[in-house]
Amino acid sequence: MQCNQAYVIKGSPAQYVKLNVGGSLHYTTIGTLTKHDNMLKAMFSGRLEVLTDSEGWIMIDRCGKHFATILNFLRDESVPLPENQRELQELLHEARYYCMSDLSELCERALAQKENEEIDPKCRVQLITSQQEEQRLIQSTSKPVVKLLLNRHNNNTSDDNLLKNIELFDRLSLKYSRRVLFIKDVIGSNEICQWTFYGHGKKLAEVCCTSIVYATDRKNTKVEFPEARIYEETLNVLLYETRIGPDAELMQANFN
């Protein structure tokens, strides 16, 4: 039976050490671990004893799920925080254990912001005033985009369907406003009612809700309400929330 050994670490900042944090393995320098005044600095600057196994891995009896984030914060003094509230609470717990006050404060502020959003959810719909502004919004956001174009001219026969499109847009924006950027386009177009869907800054689909209706010697433009198609395309853009996006072959298989 092999026993762990306890000893005091003394080494230069450039010396690398091997860490086993609850089964999660990490390789970093003493300089990184002692950069800030916290528990890790006490462990790796000779003030406290550490345990090692027979292969030289330094044992830390903590869950290793968020230790990579801990190390990255020590390296860069900033780090992307988890979006999930439970994981954010877990990271806060680990930051407090290692006495990392700066990271703890970041986690606490992020949790407070999430709690405020749940108490007072905000749904914001961007109203664009130019094509340049539209392109800027689509290219600058990391979210998928759903745009509704509205133009009431030459539409005397289908106000009810136009209102249904507007009402659906409002319902979808209330439901998915945290995940999707919703835009209303009222700057003018030949189309009366049209939905456009974007992912990663590129147009994915378009649903035109107008058709030409002929009556005797004149024609009118009629607004339609393809509710199922609009719902389908809205759900499709949710696949583009991640930076990678959906698998192209899988998407092709779904549509065949």
C-alpha positions as CSV (number, residue, x, y, z in Angstrom):
1,M,0.0,0.0,0.0
2,Q,1.4,3.4,-1.0
3,C,0.9,6.3,1.3
4,N,0.7,10.0,0.5
5,Q,3.7,12.1,1.7
6,A,3.5,15.6,3.3
7,Y,6.1,18.2,2.7
8,V,6.6,21.9,2.2
9,I,7.0,23.3,-1.3
10,K,9.8,25.7,-2.0
11,G,10.7,26.6,-5.5
12,S,11.1,29.4,-8.1
13,P,8.0,31.0,-9.7
14,A,8.9,29.3,-13.0
15,Q,8.9,25.8,-11.5
16,Y,6.0,23.6,-12.7
17,V,3.9,21.5,-10.4
18,K,1.3,18.8,-11.0
19,L,-2.0,19.1,-9.2
20,N,-4.7,16.5,-8.6
21,V,-7.8,18.3,-7.5
22,G,-10.5,15.7,-6.7
23,G,-9.3,13.6,-9.7
24,S,-9.0,16.6,-12.1
25,L,-5.4,16.9,-13.2
26,H,-3.7,20.3,-13.8
27,Y,-0.2,21.5,-14.7
28,T,0.9,25.0,-13.8
29,T,3.7,27.1,-12.3
30,I,4.3,28.1,-8.7
31,G,4.3,31.7,-9.9
32,T,0.7,31.3,-11.1
33,L,-0.4,29.7,-7.8
34,T,1.3,32.4,-5.6
35,K,0.3,35.4,-7.7
36,H,-2.4,36.6,-5.3
37,D,-2.7,36.4,-1.5
38,N,-5.0,33.4,-1.0
39,M,-5.0,29.8,0.3
40,L,-3.1,28.6,-2.8
41,K,-0.3,31.1,-2.2
42,A,-0.1,29.8,1.4
43,M,0.1,26.2,0.1
44,F,2.8,26.9,-2.5
45,S,5.0,29.4,-0.9
46,G,6.2,27.2,1.9
47,R,3.7,28.3,4.6
48,L,1.7,25.1,4.6
49,E,2.4,21.5,4.0
50,V,1.0,19.7,0.9
51,L,0.3,16.1,0.2
52,T,1.7,14.2,-2.8
53,D,1.1,10.7,-4.1
54,S,3.7,8.3,-5.2
55,E,3.9,9.8,-8.7
56,G,4.5,13.3,-7.4
57,W,0.9,14.7,-8.0
58,I,0.0,17.3,-5.3
59,M,-3.3,16.3,-3.8
60,I,-6.0,18.9,-3.1
61,D,-9.2,17.4,-1.6
62,R,-11.7,19.5,-3.4
63,C,-14.1,19.0,-6.4
64,G,-12.1,19.8,-9.5
65,K,-15.0,20.8,-11.7
66,H,-14.2,24.6,-11.6
67,F,-10.5,24.5,-10.8
68,A,-9.5,25.3,-14.4
69,T,-11.6,28.5,-14.0
70,I,-9.7,29.2,-10.7
71,L,-6.4,28.8,-12.5
72,N,-7.4,31.0,-15.4
73,F,-8.5,33.7,-13.1
74,L,-5.1,33.6,-11.3
75,R,-3.3,33.8,-14.7
76,D,-5.4,36.6,-16.3
77,E,-7.2,38.3,-13.3
78,S,-10.5,37.9,-15.4
79,V,-12.4,34.9,-16.6
80,P,-15.8,34.3,-18.3
81,L,-18.3,33.3,-15.7
82,P,-20.7,30.4,-16.1
83,E,-24.1,31.3,-17.5
84,N,-25.9,28.6,-15.4
85,Q,-26.9,30.0,-12.0
86,R,-26.1,26.7,-10.2
87,E,-22.6,26.5,-11.7
88,L,-22.1,30.1,-10.8
89,Q,-23.0,29.3,-7.2
90,E,-20.6,26.4,-7.2
91,L,-17.7,28.6,-8.5
92,L,-18.5,31.1,-5.8
93,H,-18.2,28.4,-3.2
94,E,-14.8,27.3,-4.5
95,A,-13.6,30.9,-4.7
96,R,-14.5,31.4,-1.1
97,Y,-12.8,28.2,-0.1
98,Y,-9.5,29.4,-1.7
99,C,-10.0,32.8,-0.2
100,M,-10.1,34.5,-3.6
101,S,-12.0,37.7,-2.8
102,D,-11.8,39.3,-6.2
103,L,-13.4,36.2,-7.9
104,S,-15.9,35.9,-5.1
105,E,-17.1,39.5,-5.7
106,L,-17.4,38.9,-9.4
107,C,-19.6,35.8,-8.8
108,E,-21.7,37.6,-6.2
109,R,-22.4,40.5,-8.6
110,A,-23.3,38.1,-11.4
111,L,-25.7,36.2,-9.1
112,A,-27.3,39.4,-7.9
113,Q,-27.8,40.5,-11.5
114,K,-29.4,37.1,-12.4
115,E,-31.7,37.4,-9.4
116,N,-32.8,40.9,-10.5
117,E,-33.5,39.7,-14.0
118,E,-35.8,36.9,-12.6
119,I,-37.6,39.4,-10.4
120,D,-37.9,42.1,-13.1
121,P,-37.5,40.4,-16.5
122,K,-37.0,42.8,-19.3
123,C,-38.0,42.2,-22.9
124,R,-36.4,44.6,-25.3
125,V,-37.3,44.8,-29.0
126,Q,-35.0,46.9,-31.2
127,L,-36.8,49.2,-33.6
128,I,-34.4,49.9,-36.5
129,T,-34.4,53.1,-38.5
130,S,-32.0,52.3,-41.3
131,Q,-30.4,49.3,-43.1
132,Q,-27.0,50.3,-41.7
133,E,-28.4,50.1,-38.1
134,E,-30.0,46.7,-38.9
135,Q,-26.6,45.3,-40.2
136,R,-24.8,46.7,-37.2
137,L,-27.2,45.0,-34.7
138,I,-27.1,41.6,-36.5
139,Q,-23.3,41.6,-36.8
140,S,-22.6,42.8,-33.3
141,T,-24.8,40.4,-31.3
142,S,-23.9,36.9,-30.3
143,K,-27.6,35.9,-30.2
144,P,-29.7,34.6,-33.0
145,V,-31.9,37.3,-34.5
146,V,-35.6,37.3,-35.5
147,K,-36.8,40.3,-37.5
148,L,-40.3,41.3,-38.4
149,L,-40.8,43.8,-41.2
150,L,-44.1,45.7,-41.2
151,N,-45.5,48.0,-43.8
152,R,-49.3,48.7,-43.8
153,H,-49.6,50.3,-47.3
154,N,-52.0,48.7,-49.9
155,N,-53.4,46.3,-47.3
156,N,-57.1,47.0,-47.0
157,T,-58.2,43.4,-47.0
158,S,-56.2,41.6,-44.3
159,D,-55.7,43.7,-41.2
160,D,-56.6,40.8,-39.0
161,N,-53.8,38.6,-40.3
162,L,-51.3,41.5,-40.0
163,L,-52.3,41.9,-36.3
164,K,-51.9,38.1,-35.8
165,N,-48.3,38.4,-37.1
166,I,-47.6,41.3,-34.7
167,E,-49.2,39.5,-31.8
168,L,-47.1,36.3,-32.5
169,F,-43.9,38.4,-32.7
170,D,-44.8,40.0,-29.3
171,R,-45.4,36.5,-27.7
172,L,-42.2,35.1,-29.1
173,S,-40.2,38.1,-27.9
174,L,-41.6,37.8,-24.4
175,K,-40.7,34.1,-24.3
176,Y,-37.3,34.1,-25.9
177,S,-35.9,37.7,-25.3
178,R,-33.0,36.4,-23.2
179,R,-31.9,34.0,-25.9
180,V,-32.8,35.8,-29.2
181,L,-32.5,39.4,-30.4
182,F,-35.9,40.6,-31.8
183,I,-36.0,43.4,-34.3
184,K,-38.9,45.4,-35.8
185,D,-38.3,46.9,-39.2
186,V,-40.6,49.8,-40.1
187,I,-38.3,51.8,-42.3
188,G,-40.2,51.0,-45.5
189,S,-40.1,48.2,-48.1
190,N,-42.1,46.7,-50.9
191,E,-43.1,43.9,-48.6
192,I,-45.9,44.4,-46.2
193,C,-45.2,41.6,-43.7
194,Q,-42.0,39.5,-43.7
195,W,-40.1,37.5,-41.1
196,T,-36.3,37.0,-41.4
197,F,-34.2,34.7,-39.2
198,Y,-30.4,35.1,-38.6
199,G,-27.8,32.9,-36.9
200,H,-24.1,33.8,-36.5
201,G,-24.7,37.0,-38.5
202,K,-26.0,35.2,-41.6
203,K,-29.5,34.9,-43.0
204,L,-31.0,31.5,-42.3
205,A,-34.5,31.7,-43.5
206,E,-37.2,34.1,-44.7
207,V,-41.0,33.8,-44.4
208,C,-43.0,36.2,-46.6
209,C,-46.5,36.6,-45.4
210,T,-48.0,38.4,-48.4
211,S,-49.6,37.2,-51.6
212,I,-51.2,38.9,-54.6
213,V,-55.0,38.7,-54.9
214,Y,-56.8,39.6,-58.1
215,A,-60.3,40.9,-58.1
216,T,-61.8,41.8,-61.5
217,D,-59.5,44.4,-63.0
218,R,-57.4,45.2,-59.9
219,K,-55.0,43.4,-57.6
220,N,-54.5,43.7,-53.9
221,T,-51.8,42.4,-51.6
222,K,-53.1,40.1,-48.9
223,V,-51.3,39.3,-45.7
224,E,-51.2,35.7,-44.6
225,F,-50.4,34.1,-41.2
226,P,-48.2,31.0,-41.6
227,E,-48.0,30.4,-37.8
228,A,-46.5,26.9,-37.9
229,R,-43.8,27.9,-40.3
230,I,-42.9,31.0,-38.1
231,Y,-42.7,28.8,-35.0
232,E,-40.5,26.3,-36.8
233,E,-38.0,28.8,-38.0
234,T,-37.9,30.5,-34.6
235,L,-37.0,27.2,-32.9
236,N,-34.4,26.6,-35.6
237,V,-32.5,29.8,-34.8
238,L,-32.2,28.6,-31.2
239,L,-29.7,26.0,-32.6
240,Y,-27.4,29.0,-33.3
241,E,-27.0,30.1,-29.7
242,T,-23.6,28.4,-29.4
243,R,-20.5,29.7,-31.1
244,I,-20.2,26.4,-33.1
245,G,-23.8,26.1,-34.2
246,P,-25.6,23.0,-35.3
247,D,-24.0,20.2,-37.1
248,A,-24.5,20.7,-40.9
249,E,-25.0,17.0,-41.7
250,L,-27.5,16.6,-38.9
251,M,-29.4,19.7,-40.1
252,Q,-29.5,18.4,-43.7
253,A,-30.8,15.0,-42.5
254,N,-33.6,16.7,-40.5
255,F,-34.8,18.6,-43.6
256,N,-34.7,15.7,-46.0
